[in-house]
Amino acid sequence: LFKTKKGKQGDNDNRPPPTTVTRKQIPTLFQSKLETGYALVEVPGNRILQLARGEPPKVTIEVSRRQSNKFVTKLRGMEYYRIDGPE
């Protein structure tokens, strides 16, 4: 029913594809063959900025202490989402 892609190595490469599939198994079997992907969408207007495979870019939040009760929050990775911080 499903053949594996060339050059793609996985843990179930040795198994032959199933010849019959029940109706209940179709969604799970279909989803297991899909790759992860993401889309960055600009709102309002629903304009797609980036459509790519894999995981979306990570945003890291780092809080560091400057003095006794003063903290600085650093955001990294926001440029992928086209968000500029205050200058």
C-alpha positions in Angstrom: 0.0 0.0 0.0 2.8 2.5 1.0 6.3 2.2 -0.3 9.2 3.8 1.6 11.1 6.7 0.0 14.5 6.1 -1.4 17.3 7.3 0.8 15.1 7.5 3.9 16.2 5.1 6.6 13.8 4.2 9.4 13.2 1.5 11.9 10.5 -0.3 9.8 12.4 -0.6 6.5 12.6 -4.4 6.7 8.8 -4.8 6.9 6.9 -5.2 3.6 4.1 -2.7 3.0 0.6 -4.0 4.2 -1.6 -5.5 1.5 -4.9 -4.8 3.4 -5.7 -2.0 5.8 -8.8 -1.6 7.9 -10.7 1.6 7.9 -9.7 2.3 11.4 -6.0 2.0 10.6 -6.0 4.4 7.6 -5.6 7.7 9.5 -2.8 6.5 11.7 -1.0 4.8 8.8 -1.3 8.0 6.7 -0.1 10.2 9.5 2.9 8.0 10.2 4.1 8.6 6.7 4.0 12.4 6.9 6.9 14.7 7.9 6.7 17.5 10.3 6.4 21.0 8.9 5.4 24.5 9.9 4.1 27.8 8.4 4.8 31.3 9.7 1.7 33.3 9.0 1.4 37.1 9.2 -1.9 38.2 10.8 -4.0 40.2 9.8 -4.2 39.2 6.2 -3.1 35.6 6.6 0.0 36.0 4.4 2.4 33.1 4.6 5.9 34.3 5.4 7.6 30.9 5.5 6.6 27.4 4.7 9.2 24.7 5.6 9.9 21.2 6.7 11.1 20.2 10.2 10.6 21.9 13.5 9.8 25.7 13.7 12.6 28.0 14.9 13.0 28.0 18.7 12.7 31.2 20.8 14.9 31.2 23.9 14.1 33.4 26.9 17.0 34.1 29.3 16.6 36.0 32.5 19.8 37.2 34.2 20.4 39.2 37.4 22.2 42.5 37.0 22.4 43.8 40.5 20.6 42.8 43.7 17.0 43.1 42.6 17.4 44.1 38.9 16.8 41.5 36.2 17.4 41.6 32.4 15.3 39.4 30.1 16.9 38.4 26.8 14.9 37.0 23.9 16.7 35.2 21.1 15.3 33.8 17.8 12.6 36.4 17.3 14.0 37.5 14.0 12.7 34.4 12.3 9.2 35.6 13.2 10.0 39.1 11.9 9.5 40.7 15.3 11.9 43.5 16.2 12.5 44.5 19.8 12.6 48.0 21.1 15.8 49.8 20.2 
